Amino acid sequence: MYDFVIIGGGIIGMSTAMQLIDVYPDARIALLEKESGPACHQTGHNSGVIHAGVYYTPGSLKAQFLPGGEPRHQSLLRSKRHSL
């Protein structure tokens, strides 16, 4: 039995899992991925750019949320909670 089940092992699925671990450290989390490893589908085929939000309509959800992604990305890289 799991508390959360995440479908997809790309950047969104992995980020969601990490956020859930931070908020619910005792939760049992299952991450399901149909490929042989993480980021083998859409995440592994994009340009690899983390957008800053400057090109989006001011006040839109993308413009609001994208600037927060870069500090979280840097935090993830410094945390060593990955195999990169």
KEBALUM-747919 format. One record per atom (N, C-alpha, C, O): residue in one letter; x, y, z. Coordinates in Angstrom, 2 decimals, m for minus. Example, Ala and Ser with C-alpha at 12.3 -4.5 7.8 and 13.67 -1.06 7.14 Angstrom:
<atom><type>A</type><X>13.19</X><Y>m5.69</Y><Z>7.80</Z></atom>
<atom><type>A</type><X>12.30</X><Y>m4.50</Y><Z>7.80</Z></atom>
<atom><type>A</type><X>13.20</X><Y>m3.30</Y><Z>7.80</Z></atom>
<atom><type>A</type><X>14.24</X><Y>m3.32</Y><Z>8.46</Z></atom>
<atom><type>S</type><X>12.85</X><Y>m2.25</Y><Z>7.08</Z></atom>
<atom><type>S</type><X>13.67</X><Y>m1.06</Y><Z>7.14</Z></atom>
<atom><type>S</type><X>12.90</X><Y>0.03</Y><Z>7.87</Z></atom>
<atom><type>S</type><X>13.41</X><Y>1.14</Y><Z>8.04</Z></atom>
END
This chain:
<atom><type>M</type><X>0.85</X><Y>m1.17</Y><Z>0.00</Z></atom>
<atom><type>M</type><X>0.00</X><Y>0.00</Y><Z>0.00</Z></atom>
<atom><type>M</type><X>0.90</X><Y>1.23</Y><Z>0.00</Z></atom>
<atom><type>M</type><X>1.87</X><Y>1.31</Y><Z>0.74</Z></atom>
<atom><type>Y</type><X>0.55</X><Y>2.19</Y><Z>m0.84</Z></atom>
<atom><type>Y</type><X>1.31</X><Y>3.43</Y><Z>m0.94</Z></atom>
<atom><type>Y</type><X>0.44</X><Y>4.62</Y><Z>m0.59</Z></atom>
<atom><type>Y</type><X>m0.78</X><Y>4.59</Y><Z>m0.76</Z></atom>
<atom><type>D</type><X>1.08</X><Y>5.66</Y><Z>m0.09</Z></atom>
<atom><type>D</type><X>0.37</X><Y>6.91</Y><Z>0.18</Z></atom>
<atom><type>D</type><X>0.21</X><Y>7.73</Y><Z>m1.09</Z></atom>
<atom><type>D</type><X>m0.80</X><Y>8.41</Y><Z>m1.28</Z></atom>
<atom><type>F</type><X>1.21</X><Y>7.65</Y><Z>m1.96</Z></atom>
<atom><type>F</type><X>1.20</X><Y>8.38</Y><Z>m3.23</Z></atom>
<atom><type>F</type><X>1.74</X><Y>7.48</Y><Z>m4.32</Z></atom>
<atom><type>F</type><X>2.69</X><Y>6.73</Y><Z>m4.10</Z></atom>
<atom><type>V</type><X>1.14</X><Y>7.56</Y><Z>m5.50</Z></atom>
<atom><type>V</type><X>1.65</X><Y>6.86</Y><Z>m6.68</Z></atom>
<atom><type>V</type><X>1.84</X><Y>7.91</Y><Z>m7.77</Z></atom>
<atom><type>V</type><X>0.90</X><Y>8.62</Y><Z>m8.13</Z></atom>
<atom><type>I</type><X>3.04</X><Y>7.99</Y><Z>m8.29</Z></atom>
<atom><type>I</type><X>3.38</X><Y>8.95</Y><Z>m9.34</Z></atom>
<atom><type>I</type><X>3.63</X><Y>8.17</Y><Z>m10.62</Z></atom>
<atom><type>I</type><X>4.37</X><Y>7.19</Y><Z>m10.62</Z></atom>
<atom><type>I</type><X>3.02</X><Y>8.62</Y><Z>m11.69</Z></atom>
<atom><type>I</type><X>3.19</X><Y>7.96</Y><Z>m12.98</Z></atom>
<atom><type>I</type><X>4.13</X><Y>8.79</Y><Z>m13.83</Z></atom>
<atom><type>I</type><X>3.81</X><Y>9.93</Y><Z>m14.19</Z></atom>
<atom><type>G</type><X>5.27</X><Y>8.24</Y><Z>m14.15</Z></atom>
<atom><type>G</type><X>6.24</X><Y>8.92</Y><Z>m15.00</Z></atom>
<atom><type>G</type><X>7.50</X><Y>9.28</Y><Z>m14.25</Z></atom>
<atom><type>G</type><X>7.45</X><Y>9.95</Y><Z>m13.22</Z></atom>
<atom><type>G</type><X>8.65</X><Y>8.84</Y><Z>m14.77</Z></atom>
<atom><type>G</type><X>9.93</X><Y>9.09</Y><Z>m14.14</Z></atom>
<atom><type>G</type><X>10.74</X><Y>10.17</Y><Z>m14.83</Z></atom>
<atom><type>G</type><X>11.97</X><Y>10.14</Y><Z>m14.82</Z></atom>
<atom><type>G</type><X>10.05</X><Y>11.13</Y><Z>m15.42</Z></atom>
<atom><type>G</type><X>10.74</X><Y>12.28</Y><Z>m16.01</Z></atom>
<atom><type>G</type><X>10.93</X><Y>13.37</Y><Z>m14.98</Z></atom>
<atom><type>G</type><X>10.80</X><Y>13.13</Y><Z>m13.78</Z></atom>
<atom><type>I</type><X>11.25</X><Y>14.55</Y><Z>m15.44</Z></atom>
<atom><type>I</type><X>11.55</X><Y>15.65</Y><Z>m14.53</Z></atom>
<atom><type>I</type><X>10.35</X><Y>16.00</Y><Z>m13.66</Z></atom>
<atom><type>I</type><X>10.52</X><Y>16.33</Y><Z>m12.48</Z></atom>
<atom><type>I</type><X>9.15</X><Y>15.95</Y><Z>m14.21</Z></atom>
<atom><type>I</type><X>7.96</X><Y>16.29</Y><Z>m13.42</Z></atom>
<atom><type>I</type><X>7.68</X><Y>15.22</Y><Z>m12.37</Z></atom>
<atom><type>I</type><X>7.43</X><Y>15.53</Y><Z>m11.21</Z></atom>
<atom><type>G</type><X>7.72</X><Y>13.95</Y><Z>m12.78</Z></atom>
<atom><type>G</type><X>7.48</X><Y>12.87</Y><Z>m11.83</Z></atom>
<atom><type>G</type><X>8.51</X><Y>12.83</Y><Z>m10.72</Z></atom>
<atom><type>G</type><X>8.17</X><Y>12.67</Y><Z>m9.54</Z></atom>
<atom><type>M</type><X>9.79</X><Y>12.98</Y><Z>m11.09</Z></atom>
<atom><type>M</type><X>10.85</X><Y>12.97</Y><Z>m10.09</Z></atom>
<atom><type>M</type><X>10.76</X><Y>14.18</Y><Z>m9.16</Z></atom>
<atom><type>M</type><X>10.96</X><Y>14.06</Y><Z>m7.95</Z></atom>
<atom><type>S</type><X>10.47</X><Y>15.35</Y><Z>m9.73</Z></atom>
<atom><type>S</type><X>10.33</X><Y>16.56</Y><Z>m8.91</Z></atom>
<atom><type>S</type><X>9.16</X><Y>16.43</Y><Z>m7.95</Z></atom>
<atom><type>S</type><X>9.25</X><Y>16.83</Y><Z>m6.79</Z></atom>
<atom><type>T</type><X>8.07</X><Y>15.87</Y><Z>m8.44</Z></atom>
<atom><type>T</type><X>6.90</X><Y>15.66</Y><Z>m7.58</Z></atom>
<atom><type>T</type><X>7.25</X><Y>14.72</Y><Z>m6.44</Z></atom>
<atom><type>T</type><X>6.88</X><Y>14.97</Y><Z>m5.29</Z></atom>
<atom><type>A</type><X>7.95</X><Y>13.65</Y><Z>m6.74</Z></atom>
<atom><type>A</type><X>8.36</X><Y>12.70</Y><Z>m5.70</Z></atom>
<atom><type>A</type><X>9.24</X><Y>13.38</Y><Z>m4.65</Z></atom>
<atom><type>A</type><X>9.05</X><Y>13.16</Y><Z>m3.45</Z></atom>
<atom><type>M</type><X>10.17</X><Y>14.19</Y><Z>m5.09</Z></atom>
<atom><type>M</type><X>11.06</X><Y>14.86</Y><Z>m4.14</Z></atom>
<atom><type>M</type><X>10.30</X><Y>15.85</Y><Z>m3.27</Z></atom>
<atom><type>M</type><X>10.58</X><Y>15.96</Y><Z>m2.07</Z></atom>
<atom><type>Q</type><X>9.36</X><Y>16.58</Y><Z>m3.85</Z></atom>
<atom><type>Q</type><X>8.56</X><Y>17.52</Y><Z>m3.07</Z></atom>
<atom><type>Q</type><X>7.72</X><Y>16.77</Y><Z>m2.04</Z></atom>
<atom><type>Q</type><X>7.59</X><Y>17.21</Y><Z>m0.90</Z></atom>
<atom><type>L</type><X>7.14</X><Y>15.63</Y><Z>m2.44</Z></atom>
<atom><type>L</type><X>6.35</X><Y>14.84</Y><Z>m1.51</Z></atom>
<atom><type>L</type><X>7.21</X><Y>14.31</Y><Z>m0.36</Z></atom>
<atom><type>L</type><X>6.77</X><Y>14.30</Y><Z>0.79</Z></atom>
<atom><type>I</type><X>8.43</X><Y>13.89</Y><Z>m0.67</Z></atom>
<atom><type>I</type><X>9.34</X><Y>13.41</Y><Z>0.38</Z></atom>
<atom><type>I</type><X>9.66</X><Y>14.53</Y><Z>1.36</Z></atom>
<atom><type>I</type><X>9.72</X><Y>14.31</Y><Z>2.57</Z></atom>
<atom><type>D</type><X>9.87</X><Y>15.73</Y><Z>0.83</Z></atom>
<atom><type>D</type><X>10.16</X><Y>16.87</Y><Z>1.71</Z></atom>
<atom><type>D</type><X>8.99</X><Y>17.21</Y><Z>2.63</Z></atom>
<atom><type>D</type><X>9.19</X><Y>17.52</Y><Z>3.80</Z></atom>
<atom><type>V</type><X>7.78</X><Y>17.14</Y><Z>2.09</Z></atom>
<atom><type>V</type><X>6.58</X><Y>17.51</Y><Z>2.86</Z></atom>
<atom><type>V</type><X>6.11</X><Y>16.36</Y><Z>3.74</Z></atom>
<atom><type>V</type><X>5.67</X><Y>16.58</Y><Z>4.87</Z></atom>
<atom><type>Y</type><X>6.19</X><Y>15.14</Y><Z>3.22</Z></atom>
<atom><type>Y</type><X>5.71</X><Y>13.95</Y><Z>3.94</Z></atom>
<atom><type>Y</type><X>6.86</X><Y>12.93</Y><Z>4.05</Z></atom>
<atom><type>Y</type><X>6.85</X><Y>11.93</Y><Z>3.32</Z></atom>
<atom><type>P</type><X>7.83</X><Y>13.15</Y><Z>4.92</Z></atom>
<atom><type>P</type><X>9.02</X><Y>12.28</Y><Z>4.96</Z></atom>
<atom><type>P</type><X>8.73</X><Y>10.82</Y><Z>5.29</Z></atom>
<atom><type>P</type><X>9.54</X><Y>9.95</Y><Z>4.97</Z></atom>
<atom><type>D</type><X>7.62</X><Y>10.54</Y><Z>5.92</Z></atom>
<atom><type>D</type><X>7.29</X><Y>9.15</Y><Z>6.27</Z></atom>
<atom><type>D</type><X>6.37</X><Y>8.48</Y><Z>5.26</Z></atom>
<atom><type>D</type><X>5.99</X><Y>7.32</Y><Z>5.45</Z></atom>
<atom><type>A</type><X>6.00</X><Y>9.19</Y><Z>4.21</Z></atom>
<atom><type>A</type><X>5.07</X><Y>8.64</Y><Z>3.22</Z></atom>
<atom><type>A</type><X>5.74</X><Y>7.54</Y><Z>2.39</Z></atom>
<atom><type>A</type><X>6.95</X><Y>7.56</Y><Z>2.15</Z></atom>
<atom><type>R</type><X>4.92</X><Y>6.60</Y><Z>1.98</Z></atom>
<atom><type>R</type><X>5.37</X><Y>5.56</Y><Z>1.06</Z></atom>
<atom><type>R</type><X>4.99</X><Y>6.02</Y><Z>m0.34</Z></atom>
<atom><type>R</type><X>3.81</X><Y>6.24</Y><Z>m0.63</Z></atom>
<atom><type>I</type><X>5.99</X><Y>6.17</Y><Z>m1.19</Z></atom>
<atom><type>I</type><X>5.78</X><Y>6.72</Y><Z>m2.53</Z></atom>
<atom><type>I</type><X>6.23</X><Y>5.71</Y><Z>m3.57</Z></atom>
<atom><type>I</type><X>7.34</X><Y>5.18</Y><Z>m3.50</Z></atom>
<atom><type>A</type><X>5.36</X><Y>5.45</Y><Z>m4.54</Z></atom>
<atom><type>A</type><X>5.71</X><Y>4.60</Y><Z>m5.67</Z></atom>
<atom><type>A</type><X>5.81</X><Y>5.48</Y><Z>m6.91</Z></atom>
<atom><type>A</type><X>4.93</X><Y>6.30</Y><Z>m7.16</Z></atom>
<atom><type>L</type><X>6.89</X><Y>5.32</Y><Z>m7.67</Z></atom>
<atom><type>L</type><X>7.05</X><Y>6.05</Y><Z>m8.92</Z></atom>
<atom><type>L</type><X>7.09</X><Y>5.01</Y><Z>m10.03</Z></atom>
<atom><type>L</type><X>7.98</X><Y>4.16</Y><Z>m10.06</Z></atom>
<atom><type>L</type><X>6.13</X><Y>5.07</Y><Z>m10.93</Z></atom>
<atom><type>L</type><X>6.02</X><Y>4.10</Y><Z>m12.01</Z></atom>
<atom><type>L</type><X>6.55</X><Y>4.68</Y><Z>m13.31</Z></atom>
<atom><type>L</type><X>6.20</X><Y>5.80</Y><Z>m13.69</Z></atom>
<atom><type>E</type><X>7.40</X><Y>3.93</Y><Z>m13.99</Z></atom>
<atom><type>E</type><X>7.98</X><Y>4.38</Y><Z>m15.26</Z></atom>
<atom><type>E</type><X>7.95</X><Y>3.22</Y><Z>m16.24</Z></atom>
<atom><type>E</type><X>8.42</X><Y>2.13</Y><Z>m15.91</Z></atom>
<atom><type>K</type><X>7.41</X><Y>3.44</Y><Z>m17.43</Z></atom>
<atom><type>K</type><X>7.30</X><Y>2.35</Y><Z>m18.40</Z></atom>
<atom><type>K</type><X>8.62</X><Y>2.07</Y><Z>m19.13</Z></atom>
<atom><type>K</type><X>8.80</X><Y>0.97</Y><Z>m19.66</Z></atom>
<atom><type>E</type><X>9.53</X><Y>3.04</Y><Z>m19.16</Z></atom>
<atom><type>E</type><X>10.80</X><Y>2.85</Y><Z>m19.84</Z></atom>
<atom><type>E</type><X>11.80</X><Y>2.13</Y><Z>m18.93</Z></atom>
<atom><type>E</type><X>11.49</X><Y>1.85</Y><Z>m17.77</Z></atom>
<atom><type>S</type><X>12.97</X><Y>1.85</Y><Z>m19.44</Z></atom>
<atom><type>S</type><X>13.98</X><Y>1.11</Y><Z>m18.67</Z></atom>
<atom><type>S</type><X>14.72</X><Y>1.97</Y><Z>m17.65</Z></atom>
<atom><type>S</type><X>15.45</X><Y>1.44</Y><Z>m16.82</Z></atom>
<atom><type>G</type><X>14.53</X><Y>3.29</Y><Z>m17.70</Z></atom>
<atom><type>G</type><X>15.19</X><Y>4.18</Y><Z>m16.75</Z></atom>
<atom><type>G</type><X>14.51</X><Y>5.52</Y><Z>m16.72</Z></atom>
<atom><type>G</type><X>13.57</X><Y>5.76</Y><Z>m17.49</Z></atom>
<atom><type>P</type><X>14.96</X><Y>6.41</Y><Z>m15.85</Z></atom>
<atom><type>P</type><X>14.34</X><Y>7.73</Y><Z>m15.74</Z></atom>
<atom><type>P</type><X>14.68</X><Y>8.63</Y><Z>m16.93</Z></atom>
<atom><type>P</type><X>15.71</X><Y>8.47</Y><Z>m17.57</Z></atom>
<atom><type>A</type><X>13.79</X><Y>9.55</Y><Z>m17.20</Z></atom>
<atom><type>A</type><X>13.99</X><Y>10.59</Y><Z>m18.23</Z></atom>
<atom><type>A</type><X>14.24</X><Y>10.02</Y><Z>m19.62</Z></atom>
<atom><type>A</type><X>14.95</X><Y>10.64</Y><Z>m20.42</Z></atom>
<atom><type>C</type><X>13.68</X><Y>8.88</Y><Z>m19.93</Z></atom>
<atom><type>C</type><X>13.87</X><Y>8.26</Y><Z>m21.24</Z></atom>
<atom><type>C</type><X>12.83</X><Y>8.70</Y><Z>m22.26</Z></atom>
<atom><type>C</type><X>12.96</X><Y>8.39</Y><Z>m23.45</Z></atom>
<atom><type>H</type><X>11.82</X><Y>9.38</Y><Z>m21.84</Z></atom>
<atom><type>H</type><X>10.75</X><Y>9.76</Y><Z>m22.76</Z></atom>
<atom><type>H</type><X>10.86</X><Y>11.24</Y><Z>m23.06</Z></atom>
<atom><type>H</type><X>11.90</X><Y>11.68</Y><Z>m23.56</Z></atom>
<atom><type>Q</type><X>9.84</X><Y>12.03</Y><Z>m22.79</Z></atom>
<atom><type>Q</type><X>9.84</X><Y>13.45</Y><Z>m23.15</Z></atom>
<atom><type>Q</type><X>10.97</X><Y>14.24</Y><Z>m22.50</Z></atom>
<atom><type>Q</type><X>11.63</X><Y>15.04</Y><Z>m23.17</Z></atom>
<atom><type>T</type><X>11.21</X><Y>14.03</Y><Z>m21.22</Z></atom>
<atom><type>T</type><X>12.27</X><Y>14.77</Y><Z>m20.53</Z></atom>
<atom><type>T</type><X>13.62</X><Y>14.55</Y><Z>m21.20</Z></atom>
<atom><type>T</type><X>14.42</X><Y>15.47</Y><Z>m21.31</Z></atom>
<atom><type>G</type><X>13.88</X><Y>13.35</Y><Z>m21.64</Z></atom>
<atom><type>G</type><X>15.15</X><Y>13.04</Y><Z>m22.28</Z></atom>
<atom><type>G</type><X>15.28</X><Y>13.51</Y><Z>m23.71</Z></atom>
<atom><type>G</type><X>16.34</X><Y>13.38</Y><Z>m24.31</Z></atom>
<atom><type>H</type><X>14.20</X><Y>14.06</Y><Z>m24.27</Z></atom>
<atom><type>H</type><X>14.21</X><Y>14.49</Y><Z>m25.67</Z></atom>
<atom><type>H</type><X>13.98</X><Y>15.99</Y><Z>m25.84</Z></atom>
<atom><type>H</type><X>13.76</X><Y>16.45</Y><Z>m26.96</Z></atom>
<atom><type>N</type><X>14.03</X><Y>16.74</Y><Z>m24.77</Z></atom>
<atom><type>N</type><X>13.84</X><Y>18.19</Y><Z>m24.92</Z></atom>
<atom><type>N</type><X>15.19</X><Y>18.89</Y><Z>m24.99</Z></atom>
<atom><type>N</type><X>16.23</X><Y>18.23</Y><Z>m25.01</Z></atom>
<atom><type>S</type><X>15.18</X><Y>20.19</Y><Z>m25.03</Z></atom>
<atom><type>S</type><X>16.42</X><Y>20.96</Y><Z>m25.19</Z></atom>
<atom><type>S</type><X>17.25</X><Y>21.05</Y><Z>m23.91</Z></atom>
<atom><type>S</type><X>18.40</X><Y>21.49</Y><Z>m23.96</Z></atom>
<atom><type>G</type><X>16.70</X><Y>20.65</Y><Z>m22.79</Z></atom>
<atom><type>G</type><X>17.42</X><Y>20.70</Y><Z>m21.53</Z></atom>
<atom><type>G</type><X>17.49</X><Y>22.08</Y><Z>m20.91</Z></atom>
<atom><type>G</type><X>18.29</X><Y>22.31</Y><Z>m20.01</Z></atom>
<atom><type>V</type><X>16.66</X><Y>22.99</Y><Z>m21.38</Z></atom>
<atom><type>V</type><X>16.67</X><Y>24.36</Y><Z>m20.88</Z></atom>
<atom><type>V</type><X>15.63</X><Y>24.52</Y><Z>m19.79</Z></atom>
<atom><type>V</type><X>14.49</X><Y>24.07</Y><Z>m19.93</Z></atom>
<atom><type>I</type><X>16.01</X><Y>25.16</Y><Z>m18.69</Z></atom>
<atom><type>I</type><X>15.04</X><Y>25.54</Y><Z>m17.67</Z></atom>
<atom><type>I</type><X>14.68</X><Y>26.99</Y><Z>m17.95</Z></atom>
<atom><type>I</type><X>15.52</X><Y>27.88</Y><Z>m17.83</Z></atom>
<atom><type>H</type><X>13.44</X><Y>27.22</Y><Z>m18.30</Z></atom>
<atom><type>H</type><X>13.00</X><Y>28.56</Y><Z>m18.70</Z></atom>
<atom><type>H</type><X>12.85</X><Y>29.47</Y><Z>m17.50</Z></atom>
<atom><type>H</type><X>12.39</X><Y>29.06</Y><Z>m16.43</Z></atom>
<atom><type>A</type><X>13.24</X><Y>30.72</Y><Z>m17.67</Z></atom>
<atom><type>A</type><X>13.21</X><Y>31.69</Y><Z>m16.58</Z></atom>
<atom><type>A</type><X>11.87</X><Y>32.39</Y><Z>m16.43</Z></atom>
<atom><type>A</type><X>11.64</X><Y>33.03</Y><Z>m15.41</Z></atom>
<atom><type>G</type><X>10.99</X><Y>32.28</Y><Z>m17.40</Z></atom>
<atom><type>G</type><X>9.68</X><Y>32.91</Y><Z>m17.30</Z></atom>
<atom><type>G</type><X>9.59</X><Y>34.29</Y><Z>m17.90</Z></atom>
<atom><type>G</type><X>8.52</X><Y>34.90</Y><Z>m17.89</Z></atom>
<atom><type>V</type><X>10.70</X><Y>34.82</Y><Z>m18.43</Z></atom>
<atom><type>V</type><X>10.69</X><Y>36.19</Y><Z>m18.94</Z></atom>
<atom><type>V</type><X>9.93</X><Y>36.33</Y><Z>m20.25</Z></atom>
<atom><type>V</type><X>9.56</X><Y>37.44</Y><Z>m20.62</Z></atom>
<atom><type>Y</type><X>9.68</X><Y>35.24</Y><Z>m20.95</Z></atom>
<atom><type>Y</type><X>8.99</X><Y>35.31</Y><Z>m22.24</Z></atom>
<atom><type>Y</type><X>7.49</X><Y>35.11</Y><Z>m22.13</Z></atom>
<atom><type>Y</type><X>6.79</X><Y>35.14</Y><Z>m23.15</Z></atom>
<atom><type>Y</type><X>6.99</X><Y>34.91</Y><Z>m20.94</Z></atom>
<atom><type>Y</type><X>5.58</X><Y>34.61</Y><Z>m20.76</Z></atom>
<atom><type>Y</type><X>4.80</X><Y>35.83</Y><Z>m20.33</Z></atom>
<atom><type>Y</type><X>5.36</X><Y>36.78</Y><Z>m19.77</Z></atom>
<atom><type>T</type><X>3.51</X><Y>35.81</Y><Z>m20.58</Z></atom>
<atom><type>T</type><X>2.63</X><Y>36.92</Y><Z>m20.24</Z></atom>
<atom><type>T</type><X>2.73</X><Y>37.23</Y><Z>m18.75</Z></atom>
<atom><type>T</type><X>2.53</X><Y>36.34</Y><Z>m17.92</Z></atom>
<atom><type>P</type><X>3.03</X><Y>38.49</Y><Z>m18.40</Z></atom>
<atom><type>P</type><X>3.09</X><Y>38.84</Y><Z>m16.97</Z></atom>
<atom><type>P</type><X>1.80</X><Y>38.47</Y><Z>m16.24</Z></atom>
<atom><type>P</type><X>0.70</X><Y>38.74</Y><Z>m16.72</Z></atom>
<atom><type>G</type><X>1.96</X><Y>37.86</Y><Z>m15.10</Z></atom>
<atom><type>G</type><X>0.81</X><Y>37.45</Y><Z>m14.31</Z></atom>
<atom><type>G</type><X>0.29</X><Y>36.07</Y><Z>m14.64</Z></atom>
<atom><type>G</type><X>m0.51</X><Y>35.52</Y><Z>m13.89</Z></atom>
<atom><type>S</type><X>0.73</X><Y>35.47</Y><Z>m15.77</Z></atom>
<atom><type>S</type><X>0.27</X><Y>34.13</Y><Z>m16.13</Z></atom>
<atom><type>S</type><X>0.89</X><Y>33.12</Y><Z>m15.16</Z></atom>
<atom><type>S</type><X>1.88</X><Y>33.42</Y><Z>m14.49</Z></atom>
<atom><type>L</type><X>0.31</X><Y>31.92</Y><Z>m15.10</Z></atom>
<atom><type>L</type><X>0.85</X><Y>30.90</Y><Z>m14.20</Z></atom>
<atom><type>L</type><X>2.30</X><Y>30.56</Y><Z>m14.55</Z></atom>
<atom><type>L</type><X>3.12</X><Y>30.39</Y><Z>m13.65</Z></atom>
<atom><type>K</type><X>2.61</X><Y>30.46</Y><Z>m15.84</Z></atom>
<atom><type>K</type><X>4.00</X><Y>30.16</Y><Z>m16.22</Z></atom>
<atom><type>K</type><X>4.94</X><Y>31.25</Y><Z>m15.73</Z></atom>
<atom><type>K</type><X>6.00</X><Y>30.95</Y><Z>m15.19</Z></atom>
<atom><type>A</type><X>4.55</X><Y>32.50</Y><Z>m15.92</Z></atom>
<atom><type>A</type><X>5.41</X><Y>33.61</Y><Z>m15.48</Z></atom>
<atom><type>A</type><X>5.58</X><Y>33.61</Y><Z>m13.96</Z></atom>
<atom><type>A</type><X>6.63</X><Y>34.02</Y><Z>m13.46</Z></atom>
<atom><type>Q</type><X>4.57</X><Y>33.16</Y><Z>m13.24</Z></atom>
<atom><type>Q</type><X>4.65</X><Y>33.13</Y><Z>m11.78</Z></atom>
<atom><type>Q</type><X>5.50</X><Y>31.98</Y><Z>m11.26</Z></atom>
<atom><type>Q</type><X>6.28</X><Y>32.14</Y><Z>m10.33</Z></atom>
<atom><type>F</type><X>5.34</X><Y>30.80</Y><Z>m11.86</Z></atom>
<atom><type>F</type><X>5.98</X><Y>29.60</Y><Z>m11.32</Z></atom>
<atom><type>F</type><X>7.37</X><Y>29.32</Y><Z>m11.86</Z></atom>
<atom><type>F</type><X>8.19</X><Y>28.75</Y><Z>m11.14</Z></atom>
<atom><type>L</type><X>7.66</X><Y>29.69</Y><Z>m13.07</Z></atom>
<atom><type>L</type><X>8.95</X><Y>29.34</Y><Z>m13.66</Z></atom>
<atom><type>L</type><X>10.16</X><Y>29.93</Y><Z>m12.92</Z></atom>
<atom><type>L</type><X>11.16</X><Y>29.23</Y><Z>m12.78</Z></atom>
<atom><type>P</type><X>10.12</X><Y>31.18</Y><Z>m12.45</Z></atom>
<atom><type>P</type><X>11.30</X><Y>31.69</Y><Z>m11.75</Z></atom>
<atom><type>P</type><X>11.68</X><Y>30.89</Y><Z>m10.51</Z></atom>
<atom><type>P</type><X>12.85</X><Y>30.88</Y><Z>m10.12</Z></atom>
<atom><type>G</type><X>10.74</X><Y>30.23</Y><Z>m9.88</Z></atom>
<atom><type>G</type><X>11.04</X><Y>29.41</Y><Z>m8.71</Z></atom>
<atom><type>G</type><X>11.72</X><Y>28.11</Y><Z>m9.04</Z></atom>
<atom><type>G</type><X>12.28</X><Y>27.46</Y><Z>m8.16</Z></atom>
<atom><type>G</type><X>11.68</X><Y>27.70</Y><Z>m10.31</Z></atom>
<atom><type>G</type><X>12.27</X><Y>26.43</Y><Z>m10.70</Z></atom>
<atom><type>G</type><X>13.79</X><Y>26.42</Y><Z>m10.65</Z></atom>
<atom><type>G</type><X>14.38</X><Y>25.41</Y><Z>m10.28</Z></atom>
<atom><type>E</type><X>14.41</X><Y>27.52</Y><Z>m11.02</Z></atom>
<atom><type>E</type><X>15.88</X><Y>27.56</Y><Z>m11.06</Z></atom>
<atom><type>E</type><X>16.49</X><Y>27.38</Y><Z>m9.67</Z></atom>
<atom><type>E</type><X>17.41</X><Y>26.57</Y><Z>m9.53</Z></atom>
<atom><type>P</type><X>16.03</X><Y>28.10</Y><Z>m8.65</Z></atom>
<atom><type>P</type><X>16.61</X><Y>27.86</Y><Z>m7.31</Z></atom>
<atom><type>P</type><X>16.37</X><Y>26.43</Y><Z>m6.81</Z></atom>
<atom><type>P</type><X>17.22</X><Y>25.86</Y><Z>m6.14</Z></atom>
<atom><type>R</type><X>15.22</X><Y>25.87</Y><Z>m7.14</Z></atom>
<atom><type>R</type><X>14.95</X><Y>24.48</Y><Z>m6.73</Z></atom>
<atom><type>R</type><X>15.87</X><Y>23.52</Y><Z>m7.46</Z></atom>
<atom><type>R</type><X>16.35</X><Y>22.55</Y><Z>m6.88</Z></atom>
<atom><type>H</type><X>16.10</X><Y>23.79</Y><Z>m8.73</Z></atom>
<atom><type>H</type><X>17.01</X><Y>22.96</Y><Z>m9.51</Z></atom>
<atom><type>H</type><X>18.42</X><Y>23.02</Y><Z>m8.90</Z></atom>
<atom><type>H</type><X>19.06</X><Y>21.98</Y><Z>m8.72</Z></atom>
<atom><type>Q</type><X>18.89</X><Y>24.21</Y><Z>m8.59</Z></atom>
<atom><type>Q</type><X>20.21</X><Y>24.36</Y><Z>m7.97</Z></atom>
<atom><type>Q</type><X>20.28</X><Y>23.64</Y><Z>m6.62</Z></atom>
<atom><type>Q</type><X>21.28</X><Y>23.01</Y><Z>m6.29</Z></atom>
<atom><type>S</type><X>19.21</X><Y>23.75</Y><Z>m5.85</Z></atom>
<atom><type>S</type><X>19.15</X><Y>23.08</Y><Z>m4.55</Z></atom>
<atom><type>S</type><X>19.23</X><Y>21.57</Y><Z>m4.72</Z></atom>
<atom><type>S</type><X>19.93</X><Y>20.89</Y><Z>m3.97</Z></atom>
<atom><type>L</type><X>18.52</X><Y>21.05</Y><Z>m5.71</Z></atom>
<atom><type>L</type><X>18.56</X><Y>19.61</Y><Z>m5.98</Z></atom>
<atom><type>L</type><X>19.98</X><Y>19.18</Y><Z>m6.34</Z></atom>
<atom><type>L</type><X>20.47</X><Y>18.18</Y><Z>m5.83</Z></atom>
<atom><type>L</type><X>20.63</X><Y>19.94</Y><Z>m7.20</Z></atom>
<atom><type>L</type><X>21.99</X><Y>19.56</Y><Z>m7.61</Z></atom>
<atom><type>L</type><X>22.96</X><Y>19.59</Y><Z>m6.43</Z></atom>
<atom><type>L</type><X>23.84</X><Y>18.73</Y><Z>m6.35</Z></atom>
<atom><type>R</type><X>22.81</X><Y>20.54</Y><Z>m5.54</Z></atom>
<atom><type>R</type><X>23.69</X><Y>20.63</Y><Z>m4.37</Z></atom>
<atom><type>R</type><X>23.38</X><Y>19.55</Y><Z>m3.33</Z></atom>
<atom><type>R</type><X>24.25</X><Y>19.19</Y><Z>m2.54</Z></atom>
<atom><type>S</type><X>22.16</X><Y>19.05</Y><Z>m3.31</Z></atom>
<atom><type>S</type><X>21.73</X><Y>18.13</Y><Z>m2.26</Z></atom>
<atom><type>S</type><X>22.32</X><Y>16.73</Y><Z>m2.40</Z></atom>
<atom><type>S</type><X>22.34</X><Y>15.97</Y><Z>m1.43</Z></atom>
<atom><type>K</type><X>22.79</X><Y>16.38</Y><Z>m3.58</Z></atom>
<atom><type>K</type><X>23.34</X><Y>15.03</Y><Z>m3.85</Z></atom>
<atom><type>K</type><X>22.28</X><Y>13.95</Y><Z>m3.68</Z></atom>
<atom><type>K</type><X>22.60</X><Y>12.80</Y><Z>m3.39</Z></atom>
<atom><type>R</type><X>20.99</X><Y>14.32</Y><Z>m3.85</Z></atom>
<atom><type>R</type><X>19.91</X><Y>13.34</Y><Z>m3.76</Z></atom>
<atom><type>R</type><X>19.58</X><Y>12.79</Y><Z>m5.14</Z></atom>
<atom><type>R</type><X>18.41</X><Y>12.62</Y><Z>m5.49</Z></atom>
<atom><type>H</type><X>20.60</X><Y>12.52</Y><Z>m5.92</Z></atom>
<atom><type>H</type><X>20.42</X><Y>12.07</Y><Z>m7.29</Z></atom>
<atom><type>H</type><X>21.71</X><Y>11.37</Y><Z>m7.72</Z></atom>
<atom><type>H</type><X>22.65</X><Y>11.26</Y><Z>m6.94</Z></atom>
<atom><type>S</type><X>21.74</X><Y>10.89</Y><Z>m8.94</Z></atom>
<atom><type>S</type><X>22.95</X><Y>10.23</Y><Z>m9.44</Z></atom>
<atom><type>S</type><X>23.57</X><Y>11.01</Y><Z>m10.59</Z></atom>
<atom><type>S</type><X>24.26</X><Y>10.44</Y><Z>m11.43</Z></atom>
<atom><type>L</type><X>23.33</X><Y>12.32</Y><Z>m10.63</Z></atom>
<atom><type>L</type><X>23.89</X><Y>13.15</Y><Z>m11.71</Z></atom>
<atom><type>L</type><X>25.31</X><Y>13.56</Y><Z>m11.40</Z></atom>
<atom><type>L</type><X>25.94</X><Y>14.26</Y><Z>m12.20</Z></atom>
END
